[in-house]
Amino acid sequence: MDMTINRDIRYIGVNDHDVDLFEGQYNVPLGMAYNSYLILDTKTAVMDTVDARFGDAWLGNLAAALEGRAPDYLVVQHMEPDHSANIARFLETYPEATVAASAQAFKFMEQFFGKAIAPRRLVLREGDTLDLGSRRLAFVAAPMVHWPEVIVTYSPSDKVLFSADGFGKFGANDVEDPEGWDCEARRYYFGIVGKYGPQTQALLKKASALDIETICPLHGPVLKGDAVAHAVAQYDTWSSYRVESPGVCLAYTSVYGHTKEAALLLKEELLKRGCPKVAVADLARDDMPETVEDAFRYGTLILATTTYNMDVFPVMRTFVEHLTERNYQNRRVAIIENGTWAPAAARVLKGLFANARGITFLDPVVTLKSALDNTSRAQLSTLANAIMECGV
């Protein structure tokens, strides 16, 4: 990927091909990037550090890009350790540098490092600026996108937005993503930022007043030209919880295969009726964050699950909790339940969505008592009709 920005702003980040689970839960088969940038002007500014495991490589990149100069500022936009872990090492190497960050970021710094490690500090607030010589950086508060201390940085003369974790994606920058930007950016957004839609909307509103030609995120590729408008439009859709694509997300659990059989039969019924996409997931085996992504992407969610201890199968409960804690809303939900002697999954599932806004449950609830029979097959056909009549 082309990570060049301009003559005075240089990419000094690193790529991680050893990580198995990002943040201890997200599969990242294409690796991960930890981005950092250097601004060269009359004064120099480093934009964030990288994960602890890459301190040597990052400091080497920084030294090469400085070409014998010293950094005047380290701007800390976000204190999550994949971006802040090398602050202490940076200051050991460049003790004369000033750290610029929000007040809460300095508090978190002391919590992570056990002491006040930045004797030279500049506390940043919304609207503050930093004069580097031929350019003046402007700082915009972005609380809860997705931590409370976050600031983002705009360089008007370069028309560059340094967006912290906003507009990031999974994947290393030296690996071509066959799915393009959207897929892993969407999974990243709903997994990590998704709960904070209103806060993301607030940041987008602030960004709309800026002339942005380039976005430099802390993960993923530098976005330029048409990619900027596309990414902003996608973030607007995602953070306002609008339906992005026509189709259905079908998530199931199955103990002995009967519930799976019903779920796949419903998929075939929908495809026969012209449904453009049915994204199917076995919640016990498939990547759950990807299924969370699909649930937000499409307007209809089908949940097929067994009754288990008079509740629902555990991974189904976990999946629904992943949705509701991310403010899942304005969607249609259809249910297939199975129970040999006392089907209870539908009742429990509806209760799990009790506090979710704008959820419409579709009729009929399809009930299996052990296995498919003529009655439940007819219910599946009726449900497929109901889903298509709502429009997908």
Buried (B, 14 or more C-beta within 10 A) or exposed (E): BEBEBBEBBBBBBBBBEEBEEBEEEBBBEBBBBBBBBBBBBEBBBBBBBBBBBBBEBBBEBBBEBBEEEEBBBBBBBBBBBBBBBBBBBBBEBBEEBBBBBBEBBBBBBEEBBEEEBBEBBBEBEEEBEBEBEEBBBBBBBBBBBBBBBBBBBBBBEBBBBBBBBBBBBBBBBEBEBEBEBBBBBBBBBBBBBBBBBEBBBBBBEBBEEBEBEBBBBBBBBBBBEEBBEEBBEBBBBBBBBEBBBBBBBBBBBBEEEBBBBBBBBBBEBBBEBEBEBBBBBBBBEEBBBBBBBBBBBBBBBBBBBBBBEEBBBEBBBEBBEBBBEBBBBBBBBBBBBBBEEEBBBBBBBBEBBEEBEEBEEBEBBBBBBEBBEEEBBEBBBBBBEBBBEEEB
